[in-house]
Every structure is written in C-alpha cells, then in structure tokens.
Amino acid sequence: MTKQKDVGNHGEQIACKYLEDNGYVIVQKNYYESCGEIDIIARSGRFIVFAEVKTRKYYAKIRDIMSVNISKRKKIIKTAYKYIIKNNCKLQPRFDVIEISLKNDGSHSLQHIQNAFMLEDRDYGLF
C-alpha cells in the first residue's frame, strides 16, 4: 500500500466516525461500479448521501473540493445512479464532499460540504 493510500484510508475512517457521531448511518464504504467509486454511502433522514472524502496534509495548497472536478463528479453521479437502481433506493440523493486536513501532531480539521454538487443532466451529459 502506498503512503497516499494510507492517508486516504485514514481520512475515510475519520469521515465515517464524524458522520456516525452526527447521526448518519453508514450504508456502505468504497462502493465500486465499472464507472467509478464512492467513498461513503450514508443515510441521513430523507437523504441517501454519496460522500467523496478528500484527505490532505495540512500544508496542501489546493482546497480539496477543487480536486473534485467535473470528470470526478460525473463518475460519482453515474456510480450513485447505478447504486440507486440496484438497491431500489427511494431516498433523495445528495452529493457531499468531506475535506480532511491532517496535521503533523496527529490532529486534523474537517469540513463537511453538503450538496457540494448536484445532478443536472444538461451540465453532465449523463443520459
């Protein structure tokens, strides 16, 4: 396993704990389809939340949400669509990004961006 992969896995663990501590129910982690992968799928009230976790060292120069570009969003949305169909999910989909910044002292900061992006056919050309 690469060092970056370890950082990513650590970030996903932090994100899952944060979500659970805030009343979310983790449905699945690392959901894969041929078109992409979703880090965390969780339920919260009337929402099925598809969360992309971005973990960086504290000194990173780019905000994590900026690395979730249109290509990555398209993959997440296609993967979520397949999940919804396969699981006959009736909840409202929501796409979140969780940014985690790891500090040298072992602590971290976390920002949860709800509705970080939305499905709009004309923008993504998915269907």
Secondary structure, 3 states (H helix, E strand, C coil): CCHHHHHHHHHHHHHHHHHHHCCCEEEEEEEEECCEEEEEEEEECCEEEEEEEEEEECCCCCCHHHHCCHHHHHHHHHHHHHHHHHCCCCCEEEEEEEEEEECCCCCEEEEEEEEEECCCHHHHCCC
